[in-house]
Amino acid sequence: MNEVEKMYENAGIAPKKCSECDNNMDCGFGKGCYPLFTAEKQLFLIQWLLNRADLYLHKHKSDFTYSIASSNYAVNKYRDFKKSIAEFVNKLWQDLTEEEKQQVKGILE
């Protein structure tokens, strides 16, 4: 399971069967299909994170990777920005309130 799938699972968003897949789904090739983790959703999650905590985003010039960090969590050296966001949310998940978890779920749906 990749970080994006884990984030959807944490949020309680179940995958659909691949036979029910449409163009707005990220197919897991037999494991089920999740809604696309679009740029719009990524932006809303970043805005949500910025309002919640001190967040540091950095693009490394030397190897074109990304890092996301706060005072409590860090995700380093991802080439795929959406995976870095997903892993950061997954690390943060255990410390979120139920209300915050619902807000993340609302962004992902």
TIRO-2110 file (N, C-alpha, C; in Angstrom, 1 decimal):
// TIRO-2110
0.9, -1.2, 0.0, N, 1, A
0.0, 0.0, 0.0, CA, 1, A
0.9, 1.2, 0.0, C, 1, A
0.6, 2.2, -0.9, N, 2, A
1.4, 3.4, -0.9, CA, 2, A
0.8, 4.4, 0.0, C, 2, A
1.5, 5.5, 0.2, N, 3, A
1.2, 6.5, 1.2, CA, 3, A
-0.2, 7.2, 0.8, C, 3, A
-0.5, 7.4, -0.4, N, 4, A
-1.8, 8.0, -0.8, CA, 4, A
-2.9, 7.0, -0.4, C, 4, A
-2.8, 5.8, -0.8, N, 5, A
-3.8, 4.8, -0.4, CA, 5, A
-4.0, 4.7, 1.1, C, 5, A
-2.9, 4.7, 1.8, N, 6, A
-2.9, 4.7, 3.3, CA, 6, A
-3.7, 5.9, 3.8, C, 6, A
-3.4, 7.1, 3.2, N, 7, A
-4.1, 8.3, 3.7, CA, 7, A
-5.6, 8.2, 3.5, C, 7, A
-6.0, 7.7, 2.3, N, 8, A
-7.5, 7.5, 2.1, CA, 8, A
-8.0, 6.5, 3.1, C, 8, A
-7.3, 5.4, 3.3, N, 9, A
-7.7, 4.4, 4.3, CA, 9, A
-7.9, 5.0, 5.7, C, 9, A
-6.9, 5.8, 6.1, N, 10, A
-7.0, 6.4, 7.4, CA, 10, A
-8.2, 7.3, 7.5, C, 10, A
-8.6, 8.0, 6.4, N, 11, A
-9.7, 8.9, 6.4, CA, 11, A
-11.0, 8.1, 6.3, C, 11, A
-11.0, 6.8, 6.2, N, 12, A
-12.2, 6.0, 6.1, CA, 12, A
-12.9, 6.0, 4.7, C, 12, A
-12.1, 6.3, 3.7, N, 13, A
-12.6, 6.3, 2.3, CA, 13, A
-12.3, 5.0, 1.7, C, 13, A
-13.3, 4.2, 1.5, N, 14, A
-13.0, 2.8, 1.0, CA, 14, A
-12.8, 2.8, -0.5, C, 14, A
-12.0, 2.0, -1.0, N, 15, A
-11.8, 1.9, -2.5, CA, 15, A
-13.0, 1.3, -3.1, C, 15, A
-13.3, 1.7, -4.4, N, 16, A
-14.4, 1.0, -5.1, CA, 16, A
-13.7, -0.2, -5.9, C, 16, A
-14.6, -1.1, -6.3, N, 17, A
-14.1, -2.2, -7.1, CA, 17, A
-13.6, -1.6, -8.5, C, 17, A
-12.5, -2.2, -9.0, N, 18, A
-11.9, -1.8, -10.2, CA, 18, A
-13.0, -1.7, -11.4, C, 18, A
-13.9, -2.6, -11.3, N, 19, A
-15.0, -2.7, -12.4, CA, 19, A
-15.9, -1.4, -12.3, C, 19, A
-15.9, -0.7, -11.2, N, 20, A
-16.7, 0.5, -11.0, CA, 20, A
-15.8, 1.7, -11.2, C, 20, A
-14.6, 1.6, -11.6, N, 21, A
-13.7, 2.7, -11.8, CA, 21, A
-14.2, 3.6, -12.9, C, 21, A
-13.9, 4.9, -12.8, N, 22, A
-14.2, 5.8, -13.9, CA, 22, A
-12.9, 6.7, -14.0, C, 22, A
-13.0, 7.7, -14.8, N, 23, A
-11.8, 8.6, -15.1, CA, 23, A
-11.4, 9.4, -13.9, C, 23, A
-12.2, 9.5, -12.8, N, 24, A
-11.9, 10.3, -11.7, CA, 24, A
-11.4, 9.4, -10.5, C, 24, A
-10.8, 8.2, -10.9, N, 25, A
-10.3, 7.3, -9.9, CA, 25, A
-8.9, 6.9, -10.1, C, 25, A
-8.2, 6.6, -9.1, N, 26, A
-6.8, 6.1, -9.2, CA, 26, A
-6.8, 4.6, -9.0, C, 26, A
-6.7, 3.9, -10.1, N, 27, A
-6.9, 2.4, -10.1, CA, 27, A
-5.7, 1.8, -9.4, C, 27, A
-6.1, 0.9, -8.4, N, 28, A
-5.1, 0.1, -7.7, CA, 28, A
-4.8, -1.3, -8.4, C, 28, A
-5.3, -1.4, -9.6, N, 29, A
-5.1, -2.7, -10.4, CA, 29, A
-5.4, -3.9, -9.5, C, 29, A
-6.7, -4.1, -9.2, N, 30, A
-7.2, -5.3, -8.5, CA, 30, A
-7.3, -5.0, -7.0, C, 30, A
-6.7, -4.0, -6.5, N, 31, A
-6.8, -3.7, -5.0, CA, 31, A
-7.9, -2.7, -4.7, C, 31, A
-8.5, -2.2, -5.8, N, 32, A
-9.6, -1.2, -5.6, CA, 32, A
-9.1, 0.2, -6.1, C, 32, A
-10.0, 1.1, -6.3, N, 33, A
-9.8, 2.4, -6.9, CA, 33, A
-10.2, 3.5, -5.9, C, 33, A
-9.3, 4.4, -5.7, N, 34, A
-9.5, 5.5, -4.8, CA, 34, A
-9.8, 6.8, -5.7, C, 34, A
-10.5, 7.8, -5.1, N, 35, A
-10.6, 9.1, -5.8, CA, 35, A
-9.2, 9.6, -6.1, C, 35, A
-9.0, 10.3, -7.2, N, 36, A
-7.7, 10.9, -7.6, CA, 36, A
-7.3, 11.9, -6.5, C, 36, A
-6.0, 11.9, -6.2, N, 37, A
-5.5, 12.9, -5.2, CA, 37, A
-5.0, 14.0, -6.1, C, 37, A
-5.9, 14.9, -6.5, N, 38, A
-5.7, 15.9, -7.4, CA, 38, A
-4.9, 17.1, -6.8, C, 38, A
-4.4, 17.9, -7.7, N, 39, A
-3.7, 19.1, -7.3, CA, 39, A
-4.6, 20.0, -6.4, C, 39, A
-5.8, 20.1, -6.7, N, 40, A
-6.7, 20.9, -5.9, CA, 40, A
-6.8, 20.3, -4.5, C, 40, A
-6.9, 19.0, -4.3, N, 41, A
-7.0, 18.4, -3.0, CA, 41, A
-5.6, 18.6, -2.3, C, 41, A
-4.5, 18.5, -3.0, N, 42, A
-3.2, 18.7, -2.4, CA, 42, A
-3.1, 20.1, -1.9, C, 42, A
-3.6, 21.1, -2.6, N, 43, A
-3.5, 22.5, -2.2, CA, 43, A
-4.4, 22.7, -1.0, C, 43, A
-5.6, 22.2, -1.0, N, 44, A
-6.5, 22.3, 0.2, CA, 44, A
-5.9, 21.7, 1.4, C, 44, A
-5.2, 20.5, 1.3, N, 45, A
-4.6, 19.9, 2.4, CA, 45, A
-3.4, 20.8, 2.9, C, 45, A
-2.6, 21.3, 2.0, N, 46, A
-1.5, 22.2, 2.4, CA, 46, A
-2.1, 23.4, 3.2, C, 46, A
-3.1, 24.0, 2.6, N, 47, A
-3.7, 25.2, 3.3, CA, 47, A
-4.2, 24.8, 4.7, C, 47, A
-4.9, 23.6, 4.8, N, 48, A
-5.4, 23.1, 6.1, CA, 48, A
-4.2, 22.9, 7.0, C, 48, A
-3.1, 22.3, 6.6, N, 49, A
-2.0, 22.1, 7.4, CA, 49, A
-1.4, 23.4, 7.9, C, 49, A
-1.3, 24.4, 7.0, N, 50, A
-0.7, 25.6, 7.3, CA, 50, A
-1.5, 26.3, 8.4, C, 50, A
-2.8, 26.2, 8.4, N, 51, A
-3.7, 26.8, 9.4, CA, 51, A
-3.6, 26.0, 10.7, C, 51, A
-3.2, 24.8, 10.7, N, 52, A
-3.2, 23.9, 11.9, CA, 52, A
-1.8, 24.0, 12.6, C, 52, A
-0.7, 24.1, 11.9, N, 53, A
0.6, 24.0, 12.5, CA, 53, A
1.6, 24.8, 11.7, C, 53, A
2.8, 24.9, 12.4, N, 54, A
3.9, 25.5, 11.7, CA, 54, A
4.4, 24.5, 10.6, C, 54, A
4.3, 24.8, 9.4, N, 55, A
4.7, 23.9, 8.3, CA, 55, A
5.8, 24.5, 7.5, C, 55, A
6.7, 23.6, 7.2, N, 56, A
7.9, 24.0, 6.4, CA, 56, A
7.9, 23.2, 5.1, C, 56, A
7.9, 23.8, 3.9, N, 57, A
7.9, 23.1, 2.7, CA, 57, A
9.2, 23.5, 2.0, C, 57, A
9.9, 22.5, 1.5, N, 58, A
11.2, 22.9, 0.8, CA, 58, A
11.4, 22.0, -0.4, C, 58, A
11.8, 22.6, -1.5, N, 59, A
12.2, 21.9, -2.7, CA, 59, A
13.7, 21.9, -2.8, C, 59, A
14.3, 20.8, -2.8, N, 60, A
15.8, 20.7, -2.9, CA, 60, A
16.2, 20.9, -4.4, C, 60, A
17.0, 21.8, -4.6, N, 61, A
17.4, 22.1, -6.0, CA, 61, A
18.4, 21.0, -6.6, C, 61, A
19.2, 20.5, -5.7, N, 62, A
20.3, 19.6, -6.2, CA, 62, A
19.7, 18.3, -6.8, C, 62, A
18.7, 17.7, -6.2, N, 63, A
18.2, 16.4, -6.6, CA, 63, A
16.6, 16.4, -6.9, C, 63, A
16.0, 17.6, -6.9, N, 64, A
14.6, 17.8, -7.3, CA, 64, A
13.7, 17.0, -6.4, C, 64, A
14.0, 16.9, -5.1, N, 65, A
13.1, 16.3, -4.2, CA, 65, A
12.5, 17.3, -3.2, C, 65, A
11.5, 16.9, -2.5, N, 66, A
10.8, 17.8, -1.6, CA, 66, A
10.8, 17.3, -0.1, C, 66, A
10.8, 18.2, 0.8, N, 67, A
10.7, 17.9, 2.2, CA, 67, A
9.5, 18.7, 2.8, C, 67, A
8.8, 18.1, 3.7, N, 68, A
7.8, 18.8, 4.5, CA, 68, A
8.1, 18.5, 6.0, C, 68, A
8.0, 19.6, 6.8, N, 69, A
8.3, 19.4, 8.2, CA, 69, A
7.5, 20.3, 9.0, C, 69, A
7.3, 19.9, 10.3, N, 70, A
6.7, 20.8, 11.3, CA, 70, A
7.6, 20.6, 12.5, C, 70, A
7.1, 21.2, 13.7, N, 71, A
7.9, 21.0, 14.9, CA, 71, A
7.9, 19.5, 15.4, C, 71, A
6.9, 18.7, 15.0, N, 72, A
6.8, 17.4, 15.5, CA, 72, A
7.1, 16.3, 14.4, C, 72, A
6.9, 16.6, 13.1, N, 73, A
7.0, 15.6, 12.1, CA, 73, A
7.8, 16.1, 10.9, C, 73, A
8.4, 15.1, 10.2, N, 74, A
9.1, 15.5, 9.0, CA, 74, A
9.1, 14.3, 8.0, C, 74, A
9.0, 14.7, 6.7, N, 75, A
9.0, 13.8, 5.6, CA, 75, A
10.1, 14.4, 4.7, C, 75, A
11.1, 13.6, 4.4, N, 76, A
12.2, 14.1, 3.6, CA, 76, A
12.4, 13.3, 2.3, C, 76, A
12.9, 14.1, 1.3, N, 77, A
13.4, 13.5, 0.1, CA, 77, A
12.4, 12.7, -0.7, C, 77, A
11.3, 13.2, -1.0, N, 78, A
10.4, 12.5, -1.9, CA, 78, A
10.5, 13.2, -3.3, C, 78, A
10.5, 12.4, -4.3, N, 79, A
10.5, 13.0, -5.7, CA, 79, A
9.1, 13.3, -6.1, C, 79, A
8.1, 12.7, -5.5, N, 80, A
6.7, 12.9, -5.9, CA, 80, A
6.1, 13.8, -4.7, C, 80, A
5.7, 15.0, -5.1, N, 81, A
5.2, 15.9, -4.1, CA, 81, A
3.9, 15.4, -3.4, C, 81, A
3.0, 14.8, -4.2, N, 82, A
1.8, 14.3, -3.6, CA, 82, A
2.1, 13.2, -2.6, C, 82, A
3.1, 12.3, -2.8, N, 83, A
3.4, 11.3, -1.8, CA, 83, A
4.0, 11.9, -0.6, C, 83, A
4.7, 13.0, -0.7, N, 84, A
5.3, 13.6, 0.5, CA, 84, A
4.1, 14.2, 1.4, C, 84, A
3.1, 14.8, 0.7, N, 85, A
2.0, 15.4, 1.4, CA, 85, A
1.2, 14.2, 2.1, C, 85, A
1.0, 13.1, 1.4, N, 86, A
0.3, 12.0, 2.0, CA, 86, A
1.0, 11.4, 3.2, C, 86, A
2.3, 11.2, 3.1, N, 87, A
3.0, 10.6, 4.2, CA, 87, A
3.0, 11.6, 5.4, C, 87, A
3.1, 12.9, 5.2, N, 88, A
3.0, 13.8, 6.3, CA, 88, A
1.7, 13.7, 7.0, C, 88, A
0.6, 13.7, 6.2, N, 89, A
-0.7, 13.6, 6.8, CA, 89, A
-0.8, 12.3, 7.6, C, 89, A
-0.3, 11.2, 7.0, N, 90, A
-0.3, 9.9, 7.7, CA, 90, A
0.4, 9.9, 9.0, C, 90, A
1.6, 10.6, 9.1, N, 91, A
2.3, 10.7, 10.3, CA, 91, A
1.6, 11.5, 11.3, C, 91, A
0.9, 12.5, 10.9, N, 92, A
0.1, 13.4, 11.7, CA, 92, A
-1.2, 12.8, 12.2, C, 92, A
-1.7, 11.8, 11.5, N, 93, A
-3.0, 11.3, 11.7, CA, 93, A
-3.4, 11.0, 13.2, C, 93, A
-2.4, 10.3, 13.8, N, 94, A
-2.7, 9.8, 15.2, CA, 94, A
-2.9, 10.9, 16.2, C, 94, A
-2.4, 12.1, 15.9, N, 95, A
-2.6, 13.3, 16.8, CA, 95, A
-3.7, 14.2, 16.4, C, 95, A
-4.5, 13.8, 15.4, N, 96, A
-5.6, 14.7, 15.0, CA, 96, A
-6.8, 14.4, 15.8, C, 96, A
-7.6, 15.4, 16.1, N, 97, A
-8.9, 15.2, 16.7, CA, 97, A
-9.9, 14.6, 15.8, C, 97, A
-11.0, 14.1, 16.3, N, 98, A
-12.0, 13.6, 15.4, CA, 98, A
-12.5, 14.6, 14.4, C, 98, A
-12.7, 15.8, 14.9, N, 99, A
-13.1, 16.9, 14.0, CA, 99, A
-12.1, 17.2, 12.9, C, 99, A
-10.8, 17.2, 13.2, N, 100, A
-9.8, 17.4, 12.2, CA, 100, A
-9.7, 16.2, 11.2, C, 100, A
-9.9, 15.0, 11.7, N, 101, A
-10.0, 13.9, 10.8, CA, 101, A
-11.1, 14.0, 9.8, C, 101, A
-12.3, 14.5, 10.3, N, 102, A
-13.4, 14.7, 9.4, CA, 102, A
-13.1, 15.8, 8.4, C, 102, A
-12.4, 16.8, 8.7, N, 103, A
-12.0, 17.9, 7.8, CA, 103, A
-11.1, 17.3, 6.7, C, 103, A
-10.1, 16.5, 7.1, N, 104, A
-9.2, 15.9, 6.1, CA, 104, A
-10.1, 15.0, 5.2, C, 104, A
-11.0, 14.2, 5.7, N, 105, A
-11.8, 13.3, 4.9, CA, 105, A
-12.6, 14.2, 3.9, C, 105, A
-13.2, 15.3, 4.4, N, 106, A
-13.9, 16.1, 3.5, CA, 106, A
-13.1, 16.7, 2.3, C, 106, A
-11.8, 17.0, 2.6, N, 107, A
-11.0, 17.4, 1.5, CA, 107, A
-10.7, 16.3, 0.5, C, 107, A
-10.6, 15.1, 1.0, N, 108, A
-10.2, 14.0, 0.1, CA, 108, A
-11.4, 13.4, -0.7, C, 108, A
-12.6, 13.6, -0.2, N, 109, A
-13.8, 13.1, -0.9, CA, 109, A
-14.1, 13.8, -2.2, C, 109, A
END
